[in-house]
């Protein structure tokens, strides 16, 4: 009886190995020579912004590594949801991809009805880079640290204002997270984009912003804005002299990130090729220096599974912030 059981177990192991090999062979057969033609890289925002910039860098990496042209197409609208929906509905063959910022796939679904489900309709391929936010204030506010801002805001509840690029924007969610952790009541003033918000910040009409470093660092360097802290857990290599918010509010971290996505059911060998291409390129010191000029920071190499888990966590995190703060997007 024992020998029979051992033979059965051994037979099952052989069968299991054969099935795994068969499945692997099928997967490889799905994309043996990928890519064989031009690839579309959808960027769900207009040209010129940080998402477009990172999309073009990722497109260049994929093109150089895999040996086929990658054409960037900007399809803006509905906070990025129009372009994302195009990718969600595209053929899962690796010839339509998307580089996007975090909000499109992790925040938009909590703000309004979108035509896609992030975890159902996309394969998270690789997280490529991040842009930490920086908290800045005009010199006229006369605060130089996060602790001083918190003290002033608590002494004058509801009297200080923060500007954002609009309801539901990254800058809005970042400051609402800050309010909740710091126990402050700094009031939201939404603008139609970051540029007019920064203009009013420079003029003192609003007293603080927590926004991507690339947007305001020129004003910080020129002495027109006071840098209070960055939102990453460790100081940014782009400005190592600026402290972190986490030094005052432990574990506080907010940053915008950028990643590559493919339609669901895209064959795993294709996903693995794309993942390896981007991870390898981001290790290059020359690439780190290049993206650093635009305030991007590379992230550690990550697998599709790790990126998927990260995206799931971000969806849960921001849906709670949106719900607790009663945030709603406006069109």
Beta strands, then each sheet from edge to edge (+ up, - down):
strand 1: 39-43
strand 2: 70-74
strand 3: 96-101
strand 4: 122-137
strand 5: 161-164
strand 6: 187-190
strand 7: 209-212
strand 8: 226-230
strand 9: 255-263
strand 10: 297-298
sheet 1: 2+ 1+ 3+ 9- 4+ 7-
sheet 2: 2+ 1+ 3+ 9- 4+ 8-
sheet 3: 2+ 1+ 3+ 9- 4+ 10-
sheet 4: 5+ 6+
end
